């Protein structure tokens, strides 16, 4: 690997260098990944009002234009003025997440989450952060116990299938 002093022209170069650090099985996976990274165009992070995807935690006030980003379930529960009972116990996806309403911190209007969802590849890329639950606290381990999380991250082996589905989002 290059020395820590290396400066990349852009994030794409950094991603390509990272991909080269991975041991690929089969080896042609690296070639496909580098081709994808070399030729990808701007890629939207969100999709307009789709059902399936990562529900973006952005609440926008139609009355005053303020928008707020909620940092997690705990904050959402604290801010919820309605819909928490319908959401509780479900994953943060549609339709359950859209039941939750909060108050705008600027004008106090009742605010809904925006309709957009994150591209489903975002879900795949956050797996190391969203799935390791600390067995003691039952909380996300990267927040509550970094040592437990670091036992499992980065992963040693990832299996992807369909050509073109190799992703560097799983790596450190």
TORBA-956327 format. One line per 3 residues: number of its first residue (from 1); their letters; for each residue x, y, z of N, C-alpha, C, CB. Coordinates in nm, 2 decimals, padded with zeros to 4 digits. Glycine has a CB too. Layout:
BEGIN
NUM	a	X,Y,Z,X,Y,Z,X,Y,Z,X,Y,Z; ...
end
This chain:
BEGIN
1	xxx	00.08,-00.12,00.00,00.00,00.00,00.00,00.09,00.12,00.00,-00.10,00.00,00.12; 00.03,00.23,-00.05,00.11,00.36,-00.06,00.12,00.41,00.09,00.03,00.46,-00.14; 00.22,00.50,00.10,00.24,00.56,00.23,00.13,00.65,00.27,00.37,00.64,00.23
4	xxx	00.11,00.67,00.40,00.00,00.76,00.45,00.01,00.90,00.39,00.00,00.77,00.60; 00.12,00.94,00.34,00.14,01.07,00.29,00.07,01.09,00.15,00.28,01.11,00.28; 00.03,00.98,00.09,-00.02,00.98,-00.04,-00.15,01.07,-00.04,-00.06,00.84,-00.10
7	xxx	-00.16,01.15,-00.14,-00.28,01.23,-00.16,-00.35,01.19,-00.29,-00.25,01.39,-00.16; -00.48,01.17,-00.28,-00.55,01.13,-00.40,-00.61,01.25,-00.47,-00.66,01.02,-00.37; -00.62,01.24,-00.60,-00.69,01.35,-00.67,-00.84,01.35,-00.64,-00.67,01.33,-00.83
10	xxx	-00.90,01.24,-00.62,-01.04,01.23,-00.58,-01.07,01.10,-00.51,-01.12,01.25,-00.71; -01.19,01.09,-00.47,-01.24,00.97,-00.39,-01.23,00.85,-00.48,-01.38,00.99,-00.34; -01.26,00.86,-00.61,-01.25,00.75,-00.70,-01.11,00.68,-00.70,-01.29,00.79,-00.84
13	xxx	-01.01,00.76,-00.70,-00.87,00.71,-00.70,-00.85,00.63,-00.57,-00.77,00.82,-00.72; -00.90,00.69,-00.46,-00.88,00.63,-00.33,-00.96,00.49,-00.33,-00.94,00.72,-00.22; -01.08,00.49,-00.38,-01.15,00.36,-00.39,-01.08,00.26,-00.48,-01.29,00.39,-00.45
16	xxx	-01.02,00.30,-00.58,-00.95,00.21,-00.67,-00.82,00.15,-00.60,-00.90,00.28,-00.80; -00.75,00.24,-00.53,-00.64,00.19,-00.45,-00.68,00.09,-00.34,-00.56,00.31,-00.38; -00.79,00.12,-00.28,-00.85,00.03,-00.18,-00.88,-00.10,-00.24,-00.97,00.09,-00.11
19	xxx	-00.95,-00.10,-00.35,-00.98,-00.23,-00.42,-00.86,-00.31,-00.45,-01.06,-00.20,-00.55; -00.75,-00.25,-00.48,-00.63,-00.32,-00.51,-00.57,-00.39,-00.39,-00.52,-00.23,-00.57; -00.61,-00.35,-00.27,-00.56,-00.41,-00.15,-00.63,-00.54,-00.11,-00.57,-00.31,-00.03
22	xxx	-00.74,-00.57,-00.17,-00.83,-00.68,-00.14,-00.78,-00.80,-00.22,-00.97,-00.65,-00.18; -00.78,-00.92,-00.15,-00.75,-01.04,-00.22,-00.88,-01.09,-00.28,-00.69,-01.15,-00.12; -00.89,-01.10,-00.41,-01.01,-01.13,-00.49,-01.01,-01.27,-00.53,-01.02,-01.04,-00.61
25	xxx	-01.13,-01.34,-00.51,-01.15,-01.47,-00.55,-01.29,-01.48,-00.62,-01.15,-01.58,-00.43; -01.30,-01.50,-00.75,-01.19,-01.52,-00.84,-01.11,-01.39,-00.87,-01.24,-01.58,-00.97; -00.99,-01.40,-00.92,-00.91,-01.28,-00.94,-00.97,-01.18,-01.03,-00.77,-01.33,-00.99
28	xxx	-01.05,-01.22,-01.13,-01.11,-01.13,-01.22,-01.20,-01.03,-01.16,-01.18,-01.20,-01.33; -01.24,-01.05,-01.03,-01.32,-00.96,-00.96,-01.26,-00.82,-00.95,-01.35,-01.01,-00.82; -01.13,-00.82,-00.93,-01.06,-00.69,-00.92,-01.07,-00.62,-01.06,-00.91,-00.71,-00.89
31	xxx	-01.05,-00.69,-01.17,-01.07,-00.62,-01.30,-01.21,-00.56,-01.32,-01.04,-00.72,-01.41; -01.31,-00.64,-01.27,-01.45,-00.59,-01.29,-01.47,-00.46,-01.20,-01.55,-00.69,-01.25; -01.42,-00.47,-01.08,-01.43,-00.36,-00.98,-01.37,-00.24,-01.03,-01.38,-00.40,-00.84
34	xxx	-01.24,-00.25,-01.08,-01.17,-00.13,-01.14,-01.24,-00.08,-01.26,-01.03,-00.17,-01.17; -01.29,-00.17,-01.34,-01.37,-00.12,-01.46,-01.49,-00.04,-01.42,-01.41,-00.24,-01.55; -01.56,-00.09,-01.32,-01.68,-00.02,-01.27,-01.64,00.12,-01.21,-01.75,-00.10,-01.16
37	xxx	-01.53,00.12,-01.13,-01.49,00.24,-01.07,-01.44,00.34,-01.17,-01.38,00.22,-00.96; -01.37,00.29,-01.27,-01.31,00.38,-01.38,-01.42,00.44,-01.46,-01.22,00.31,-01.46; -01.53,00.37,-01.48,-01.63,00.42,-01.58,-01.76,00.46,-01.52,-01.66,00.31,-01.67
40	xxx	-01.77,00.46,-01.39,-01.90,00.50,-01.33,-01.92,00.65,-01.34,-01.91,00.46,-01.18; -02.04,00.69,-01.36,-02.08,00.83,-01.37,-02.13,00.87,-01.23,-02.18,00.85,-01.48; -02.17,01.00,-01.22,-02.23,01.04,-01.10,-02.35,00.95,-01.06,-02.28,01.19,-01.10
43	xxx	-02.36,00.91,-00.94,-02.46,00.81,-00.90,-02.54,00.87,-00.79,-02.39,00.68,-00.85; -02.67,00.88,-00.81,-02.76,00.93,-00.71,-02.76,00.85,-00.59,-02.90,00.95,-00.77; -02.76,00.92,-00.48,-02.76,00.85,-00.35,-02.91,00.82,-00.31,-02.70,00.94,-00.24
46	xxx	-03.00,00.88,-00.37,-03.14,00.86,-00.33,-03.23,00.84,-00.45,-03.20,00.97,-00.25; -03.35,00.78,-00.43,-03.45,00.76,-00.53,-03.58,00.83,-00.48,-03.47,00.61,-00.56; -03.65,00.89,-00.58,-03.77,00.96,-00.54,-03.88,00.86,-00.51,-03.81,01.05,-00.66
49	xxx	-03.94,00.88,-00.39,-04.06,00.81,-00.35,-04.07,00.66,-00.39,-04.18,00.88,-00.39; -03.96,00.59,-00.37,-03.97,00.44,-00.39,-04.01,00.37,-00.26,-03.83,00.39,-00.44; -04.06,00.25,-00.28,-04.10,00.18,-00.16,-03.98,00.11,-00.10,-04.20,00.07,-00.20
52	xxx	-03.89,00.05,-00.18,-03.78,-00.03,-00.12,-03.65,00.05,-00.13,-03.76,-00.16,-00.19; -03.58,00.06,-00.02,-03.46,00.13,-00.01,-03.44,00.18,00.13,-03.46,00.25,-00.11; -03.33,00.24,00.16,-03.30,00.29,00.29,-03.37,00.42,00.32,-03.15,00.31,00.31
55	xxx	-03.47,00.42,00.41,-03.54,00.54,00.44,-03.45,00.65,00.49,-03.66,00.51,00.55; -03.43,00.76,00.42,-03.35,00.86,00.46,-03.41,00.94,00.58,-03.32,00.96,00.34; -03.33,00.96,00.69,-03.38,01.02,00.81,-03.39,01.17,00.81,-03.30,00.98,00.93
58	xxx	-03.44,01.22,00.70,-03.45,01.36,00.67,-03.60,01.41,00.69,-03.39,01.41,00.54; -03.63,01.50,00.77,-03.76,01.55,00.79,-03.76,01.70,00.75,-03.81,01.54,00.94; -03.85,01.73,00.65,-03.85,01.87,00.60,-03.99,01.93,00.63,-03.83,01.86,00.44
61	xxx	-03.98,02.05,00.68,-04.10,02.13,00.72,-04.15,02.20,00.60,-04.07,02.23,00.83; -04.27,02.18,00.56,-04.33,02.24,00.44,-04.37,02.39,00.48,-04.46,02.17,00.40; -04.39,02.42,00.61,-04.43,02.55,00.65,-04.32,02.65,00.64,-04.49,02.55,00.79
64	xxx	-04.20,02.61,00.69,-04.09,02.71,00.70,-03.96,02.67,00.62,-04.05,02.73,00.84; -03.96,02.55,00.56,-03.85,02.51,00.48,-03.73,02.45,00.56,-03.80,02.63,00.40; -03.74,02.45,00.69,-03.64,02.39,00.77,-03.63,02.24,00.75,-03.66,02.42,00.92
67	xxx	-03.51,02.18,00.75,-03.50,02.04,00.75,-03.41,01.99,00.86,-03.45,01.99,00.61; -03.44,01.87,00.90,-03.36,01.81,01.01,-03.33,01.67,00.98,-03.44,01.82,01.15; -03.21,01.63,01.02,-03.16,01.49,01.00,-03.16,01.42,01.14,-03.02,01.48,00.93
70	xxx	-03.23,01.31,01.15,-03.24,01.24,01.28,-03.12,01.14,01.28,-03.38,01.17,01.29; -03.06,01.14,01.40,-02.93,01.06,01.41,-02.95,00.91,01.45,-02.85,01.12,01.51; -03.07,00.87,01.48,-03.09,00.73,01.52,-03.22,00.70,01.58,-02.98,00.68,01.61
73	xxx	-03.25,00.58,01.61,-03.38,00.54,01.67,-03.41,00.61,01.80,-03.39,00.39,01.69; -03.30,00.62,01.88,-03.32,00.69,02.01,-03.36,00.83,02.00,-03.19,00.68,02.10; -03.30,00.90,01.91,-03.34,01.04,01.88,-03.47,01.05,01.82,-03.23,01.11,01.79
76	xxx	-03.50,00.96,01.73,-03.64,00.96,01.67,-03.75,00.94,01.77,-03.65,00.85,01.56; -03.72,00.84,01.86,-03.82,00.82,01.97,-03.84,00.94,02.05,-03.78,00.70,02.06; -03.73,01.01,02.09,-03.74,01.13,02.17,-03.82,01.24,02.10,-03.60,01.18,02.21
79	xxx	-03.80,01.25,01.97,-03.86,01.36,01.89,-04.00,01.33,01.84,-03.77,01.39,01.77; -04.04,01.20,01.85,-04.17,01.16,01.79,-04.28,01.22,01.87,-04.18,01.01,01.79; -04.38,01.28,01.79,-04.50,01.33,01.85,-04.62,01.24,01.81,-04.53,01.48,01.80
82	xxx	-04.60,01.16,01.71,-04.70,01.06,01.68,-04.63,00.95,01.60,-04.82,01.12,01.60; -04.70,00.83,01.59,-04.66,00.72,01.50,-04.55,00.63,01.56,-04.60,00.78,01.38; -04.50,00.66,01.68,-04.39,00.57,01.73,-04.44,00.43,01.76,-04.33,00.63,01.86
85	xxx	-04.57,00.42,01.81,-04.62,00.29,01.85,-04.63,00.20,01.72,-04.76,00.31,01.91; -04.67,00.26,01.61,-04.68,00.19,01.48,-04.55,00.15,01.43,-04.76,00.27,01.38; -04.45,00.23,01.45,-04.31,00.20,01.40,-04.23,00.10,01.49,-04.23,00.33,01.39
88	xxx	-04.25,00.11,01.62,-04.16,00.04,01.72,-04.17,-00.11,01.69,-04.21,00.06,01.86; -04.05,-00.17,01.69,-04.03,-00.31,01.66,-04.01,-00.35,01.52,-04.15,-00.38,01.71; -04.02,-00.25,01.43,-04.00,-00.27,01.29,-03.86,-00.21,01.25,-04.11,-00.20,01.20
91	xxx	-03.81,-00.26,01.13,-03.69,-00.20,01.08,-03.72,-00.06,01.03,-03.63,-00.29,00.96; -03.62,00.03,01.01,-03.65,00.16,00.97,-03.67,00.18,00.82,-03.54,00.25,01.01; -03.77,00.11,00.77,-03.80,00.11,00.63,-03.95,00.15,00.61,-03.78,-00.03,00.56
94	xxx	-03.99,00.18,00.49,-04.13,00.20,00.46,-04.21,00.07,00.48,-04.15,00.25,00.32; -04.33,00.08,00.52,-04.42,00.19,00.55,-04.41,00.24,00.69,-04.56,00.16,00.51; -04.35,00.16,00.78,-04.36,00.19,00.92,-04.29,00.32,00.96,-04.30,00.07,01.00
97	xxx	-04.17,00.34,00.91,-04.10,00.46,00.94,-04.18,00.59,00.91,-03.96,00.47,00.87; -04.26,00.58,00.81,-04.33,00.70,00.77,-04.45,00.74,00.86,-04.38,00.69,00.62; -04.48,00.65,00.95,-04.58,00.68,01.05,-04.53,00.78,01.15,-04.63,00.55,01.12
100	xxx	-04.40,00.79,01.17,-04.35,00.88,01.27,-04.35,01.02,01.23,-04.21,00.83,01.31; -04.40,01.11,01.31,-04.40,01.25,01.28,-04.32,01.32,01.40,-04.54,01.31,01.27; -04.25,01.43,01.37,-04.18,01.51,01.47,-04.23,01.65,01.46,-04.03,01.50,01.45
103	xxx	-04.19,01.74,01.55,-04.22,01.88,01.55,-04.10,01.95,01.49,-04.26,01.94,01.69; -04.12,02.04,01.40,-04.02,02.13,01.35,-03.96,02.21,01.46,-04.07,02.22,01.23; -03.83,02.21,01.47,-03.76,02.28,01.58,-03.77,02.43,01.56,-03.62,02.24,01.59
106	xxx	-03.80,02.48,01.44,-03.81,02.62,01.41,-03.95,02.68,01.43,-03.76,02.65,01.27; -04.05,02.61,01.37,-04.18,02.67,01.38,-04.29,02.58,01.45,-04.23,02.70,01.24; -04.25,02.47,01.50,-04.33,02.37,01.57,-04.44,02.31,01.49,-04.39,02.45,01.69
109	xxx	-04.44,02.32,01.36,-04.53,02.24,01.28,-04.50,02.09,01.29,-04.53,02.29,01.13; -04.60,02.01,01.26,-04.58,01.86,01.26,-04.52,01.83,01.12,-04.72,01.78,01.28; -04.41,01.75,01.13,-04.33,01.73,01.01,-04.32,01.58,00.98,-04.19,01.79,01.03
112	xxx	-04.32,01.54,00.85,-04.30,01.41,00.80,-04.17,01.39,00.74,-04.41,01.37,00.70; -04.12,01.26,00.74,-04.00,01.23,00.67,-04.02,01.25,00.52,-03.96,01.08,00.70; -03.91,01.29,00.45,-03.92,01.31,00.31,-03.95,01.17,00.24,-03.79,01.37,00.25
115	xxx	-04.01,01.17,00.12,-04.05,01.05,00.06,-03.93,00.97,00.00,-04.14,01.08,-00.06; -03.82,01.04,-00.03,-03.70,00.97,-00.09,-03.65,00.86,00.00,-03.59,01.07,-00.12; -03.59,00.76,-00.07,-03.52,00.66,00.00,-03.38,00.65,-00.06,-03.59,00.52,-00.01
118	xxx	-03.29,00.60,00.02,-03.15,00.58,-00.02,-03.14,00.47,-00.12,-03.05,00.57,00.09; -03.06,00.47,-00.21,-03.03,00.36,-00.30,-03.00,00.24,-00.22,-02.92,00.39,-00.40; -03.06,00.12,-00.27,-03.04,00.00,-00.19,-02.90,-00.04,-00.16,-03.11,-00.11,-00.25
121	xxx	-02.80,00.01,-00.25,-02.66,-00.02,-00.22,-02.61,00.05,-00.09,-02.58,00.02,-00.34; -02.68,00.15,-00.05,-02.64,00.21,00.08,-02.66,00.11,00.19,-02.72,00.34,00.11; -02.77,00.04,00.19,-02.80,-00.06,00.29,-02.69,-00.16,00.29,-02.93,-00.14,00.26
124	xxx	-02.64,-00.20,00.17,-02.53,-00.30,00.17,-02.40,-00.24,00.23,-02.51,-00.35,00.02; -02.38,-00.12,00.20,-02.25,-00.06,00.24,-02.24,-00.03,00.39,-02.23,00.07,00.17; -02.36,-00.02,00.46,-02.36,00.00,00.60,-02.37,-00.12,00.69,-02.47,00.10,00.64
127	xxx	-02.37,-00.24,00.62,-02.39,-00.36,00.70,-02.29,-00.37,00.82,-02.37,-00.48,00.61; -02.17,-00.34,00.80,-02.08,-00.36,00.92,-02.11,-00.27,01.04,-01.93,-00.32,00.88; -02.19,-00.16,01.01,-02.23,-00.07,01.11,-02.37,-00.10,01.17,-02.22,00.07,01.07
130	xxx	-02.45,-00.16,01.09,-02.59,-00.17,01.13,-02.63,-00.31,01.18,-02.68,-00.14,01.01; -02.54,-00.41,01.17,-02.57,-00.54,01.21,-02.50,-00.60,01.33,-02.55,-00.63,01.09; -02.39,-00.55,01.37,-02.32,-00.60,01.48,-02.37,-00.55,01.61,-02.17,-00.57,01.47
133	xxx	-02.45,-00.63,01.68,-02.52,-00.59,01.80,-02.43,-00.64,01.92,-02.66,-00.65,01.81; -02.40,-00.55,02.01,-02.32,-00.59,02.13,-02.41,-00.68,02.21,-02.28,-00.46,02.21; -02.36,-00.80,02.24,-02.44,-00.90,02.32,-02.48,-00.85,02.46,-02.37,-01.03,02.32
136	xxx	-02.39,-00.77,02.52,-02.42,-00.72,02.65,-02.53,-00.61,02.66,-02.29,-00.66,02.72; -02.51,-00.51,02.57,-02.61,-00.40,02.58,-02.72,-00.41,02.48,-02.53,-00.27,02.55; -02.71,-00.50,02.38,-02.81,-00.51,02.28,-02.82,-00.39,02.19,-02.95,-00.54,02.34
139	xxx	-02.72,-00.31,02.19,-02.71,-00.19,02.11,-02.61,-00.21,02.00,-02.67,-00.06,02.20; -02.61,-00.12,01.90,-02.52,-00.13,01.79,-02.38,-00.12,01.85,-02.54,-00.02,01.68; -02.29,-00.22,01.82,-02.17,-00.23,01.89,-02.07,-00.12,01.84,-02.11,-00.36,01.86
142	xxx	-02.08,-00.06,01.72,-01.98,00.04,01.69,-02.00,00.17,01.76,-01.99,00.07,01.53; -02.12,00.18,01.83,-02.15,00.29,01.91,-02.12,00.26,02.06,-02.30,00.33,01.90; -02.15,00.15,02.11,-02.14,00.12,02.25,-02.02,00.05,02.29,-02.26,00.04,02.29
145	xxx	-01.96,-00.04,02.20,-01.84,-00.11,02.24,-01.75,-00.13,02.12,-01.88,-00.25,02.30; -01.67,-00.04,02.09,-01.58,-00.04,01.97,-01.50,-00.17,01.97,-01.49,00.08,01.97; -01.45,-00.22,02.09,-01.37,-00.34,02.09,-01.44,-00.46,02.04,-01.32,-00.37,02.24
148	xxx	-01.57,-00.48,02.08,-01.65,-00.59,02.02,-01.66,-00.57,01.87,-01.79,-00.60,02.09; -01.69,-00.45,01.83,-01.71,-00.43,01.69,-01.59,-00.46,01.61,-01.76,-00.28,01.66; -01.47,-00.42,01.66,-01.35,-00.43,01.59,-01.30,-00.58,01.58,-01.24,-00.36,01.66
151	xxx	-01.36,-00.67,01.67,-01.34,-00.81,01.65,-01.39,-00.86,01.52,-01.40,-00.89,01.77; -01.49,-00.80,01.47,-01.56,-00.85,01.35,-01.54,-00.76,01.23,-01.71,-00.86,01.37; -01.48,-00.65,01.24,-01.46,-00.55,01.13,-01.31,-00.53,01.11,-01.53,-00.42,01.15
154	xxx	-01.26,-00.52,00.99,-01.33,-00.56,00.87,-01.34,-00.71,00.85,-01.26,-00.50,00.74; -01.44,-00.75,00.77,-01.46,-00.89,00.75,-01.35,-00.95,00.68,-01.60,-00.91,00.67; -01.34,-01.08,00.69,-01.23,-01.16,00.63,-01.27,-01.21,00.49,-01.19,-01.27,00.71
157	xxx	-01.40,-01.23,00.47,-01.44,-01.29,00.35,-01.58,-01.24,00.32,-01.44,-01.45,00.36; -01.61,-01.20,00.19,-01.74,-01.16,00.14,-01.77,-01.24,00.02,-01.74,-01.01,00.12; -01.89,-01.28,00.01,-01.94,-01.36,-00.11,-02.04,-01.27,-00.18,-02.00,-01.49,-00.07
160	xxx	-02.00,-01.24,-00.30,-02.10,-01.17,-00.39,-02.12,-01.26,-00.51,-02.04,-01.03,-00.43; -02.22,-01.23,-00.59,-02.25,-01.33,-00.69,-02.25,-01.26,-00.83,-02.39,-01.39,-00.67; -02.37,-01.21,-00.87,-02.39,-01.16,-01.00,-02.27,-01.07,-01.05,-02.52,-01.08,-01.01
163	xxx	-02.23,-01.09,-01.17,-02.12,-01.00,-01.22,-02.15,-00.86,-01.20,-02.09,-01.03,-01.37; -02.05,-00.79,-01.15,-02.07,-00.64,-01.13,-02.12,-00.61,-00.99,-02.17,-00.59,-01.23; -02.15,-00.71,-00.91,-02.19,-00.68,-00.77,-02.08,-00.68,-00.67,-02.30,-00.78,-00.73
166	xxx	-01.96,-00.69,-00.71,-01.85,-00.68,-00.62,-01.85,-00.53,-00.56,-01.71,-00.71,-00.68; -01.84,-00.52,-00.44,-01.85,-00.38,-00.38,-01.73,-00.37,-00.28,-01.98,-00.36,-00.31; -01.67,-00.25,-00.29,-01.56,-00.22,-00.19,-01.62,-00.16,-00.06,-01.46,-00.13,-00.25
169	xxx	-01.75,-00.14,-00.06,-01.81,-00.08,00.06,-01.80,-00.16,00.18,-01.96,-00.05,00.03; -01.76,-00.28,00.17,-01.75,-00.37,00.29,-01.61,-00.36,00.35,-01.78,-00.51,00.25; -01.52,-00.29,00.29,-01.38,-00.29,00.34,-01.36,-00.17,00.42,-01.29,-00.29,00.22
172	x	-01.25,-00.18,00.49,-01.21,-00.07,00.58,-01.13,00.04,00.50,-01.12,-00.12,00.69
end
